[in-house]
Amino acid sequence: MDTVLGVSYDGGVIIAADQSNGRSILTYQTNLDKIAKLTSHSMMGVSGPNCDLVNFTEYVAKNINLYELSNAGTKLSTHAQANFARGELAAALRKGPFQVNVLLAGYDEKTGGSLYHLDYLGTLHKVKHGAQGYAQYFCSSIYDKDWTEGLNEEEALKIIEKCINEVHTRFMINQPNFIIKKVDKDGVKVLSYGADPADN
């Protein structure tokens, strides 16, 4: 029942995720941060059970860091990070699958901001905008109508806010809080949150 939203713009990417942590009919917390920082210039918004969310994001982040340490400071591009995550999800399918769906965003000096849509079966696509969870049923039309090539950060944020408002209005599951982050040439930054994720 998670919601993850992503929109790329000219110079970066914005990702938003709900902050609810629940199972069955219970809500455990409403201040969870589902957007993990992988490197200084990349992040991963994840939907799925909390155990898989934590295990997978930490596993990917630590292995990316290990690669950099093992290869004289060589940094993986966003494209390489997305393909590494895809490979790990695909390999895990026949062992112990991670039940996670991912929006991975990053910024590279040569290519700028990029957004990748990755599902639990290991299917990877580079996209301009995307959603994971039931939110995709509410937000696809908003993306189609409002997203245009070359939009700026403010316009991208307005699209995200429209999607969040639509989820609040039409989705029967209560998701009161959302955290919104961006990645651009200055790195990953928190734009806003409904509940302080540090208070866990």
N, C-alpha and C positions, 0 to 999 in steps of 0.2 A: 504493500500500500504506500510505497514511497513515491515522491515526485522529485525529479531532477530536470532542470531546464537549462538550455545553453543557446547563446546567440553570439555569432562572431560579428565584429564590426571593423571598420578601417583602423587598424592599429592594435587590435586585441580581441579578447573574448570575455564574455560574462557568463558565469554559471550560478544558478540558484538551486537550492535544495530545501525541502521541508526539514524541520528539526525534530520530528516526532519519531519516537522509538517504541514500537508496539509489537505485540504478538497475540494472535487469536483475538479475543474481545478486549484486551487490556492495552492501555497506554502506559509505558514505564516512565518516559520522560519527554519533554518538549523543548529541549535545548541541545540536542545532539548535532554535532558538526559532521555532515556527510560529504563535505568537500575537502579531500585530503591534499595537502601540499606535497608534491613529489620532489620538485627542485625549486630553485629560486624563481624560475620562469615557467613552471608547469604545475597543473593541479588536476585532480580527478574527482568528479562528482559521481557518487555510487548509490545505487538502490539495491536493496536486498536485505537478508537477515543481518542483524548487527554483528554476529560472530564472523560471518564471511566478509562483511564490509571492512571490519578492522583487520582481519588476517590478510586479506588480499591487498588492501591499500598499503599496509606496512611492508608486506613482502615485496611489492613492486617498487616502493620508494627506497627501501634498503638495498635492493639489487641494482637499481640505477646508480645509487651512491657508491656501491661497491665497484661497479664498472668504471666509474670516474676515478676512483682511487687506484684501481688496478691498471689503468691505461694512461698514466702520466697526466691526469687532469682532463682527458678527452671527454667532452660533454655529449650526451646523446641528444639528437634533435627530437622535437615533438613527434615527428613521424616514426622515428626509431623507438621511442618510448611506447607509442601506441601499438606498434608491431610486437614489441616485447610482451606487453600485457596481453595481446591477442594470443600469442604463442603459449603463454602460461595458462590461459583459460582453456585453450584447445587441448593442451597436454593433460590438464586436470580432468577433462571430461571422462577419461577412461580409468581414472584413479579415484579421486575424491573431488567431485565438481564444486566449484565456487558458484553459489546461486546469486551472482551479482550482474547488474547491467550498468554500464559505465558511459559517462561523457568525459573525455579526456581533452583538456585544453592546454595550449602552451604558446609561447612566443619565441621565435627565432629571428636573429638579426637579418638573415637573407630573405626569409619567406614571410615574416610578420606573424600575426596570430593565426592559429589553426585549431579546429575542433573536430574530434573523432567520436563516432558513435560505435559502441562495442557492446554486444550482448553476451549472455552467459554461455552461448554455444561457440563463441569465438569468431563471430561475424563482425568485420571491421569496415567502416566506411568513413571517409572524410566528408564532413557536412558543413553547411553554412549556419544551420540552426538545428536543434534537436530536442527531444524530450524522452525521458524514461519513466515508466510507470503509467498509470491511467491518465496522467496529465496530457499524454500525447493525443488522446481523443478530444480534449478541450482546446489544445493549443495549436494544433496543426493549421487550422483555418486562420488563426491570428498571425502565425508566421507567414503563411501564403499571402495574406493581405498587406501586412505592414513591413516585412523585411525587404530591403532593396540593397543592391550592390553599393558599397561605399558609404553606408550610414555611419554616423559617429557614435561615441560612447553614450551620450545622453539619449539618443534615439533608440539604441539597443536596450538601455535600461528601461525605457518606457514600454518596450515590447515585453520584457520580462515581467514588469509590474502588471501589465494587462493580463498576462497568462496567470500570474498568481491570483489576481482578482477573480478571474474566471474559475479557477480551481476552488476558491473560497465560496463563490456563488453557486456553482453547479455540482461539485463533487460531494457525495453524501458523507464521506469520511472526513472528520475534522482534522485539518492540518493548520493550526493557528499561527505557527511561527515558520519563517523562512530565513535562511542565511544566503546572502548574495556576495560573491567574490568576483574579482576581475583579474586578468593577467595581461600585461602589456610590456612595453620596453623597460618599465621600472620594476617589473616583477609581479608577484601575487599580492593582492591587497583585498582586505575585507571592506566591502562597501556598506553593508548594513546587516543586522540580524534582529530576529524577533525576541530571542532570549539569549543571554550571554552564554556562549558555548564553553567558556572557561570554568563556569560553575557546574562542574560534573562531579 
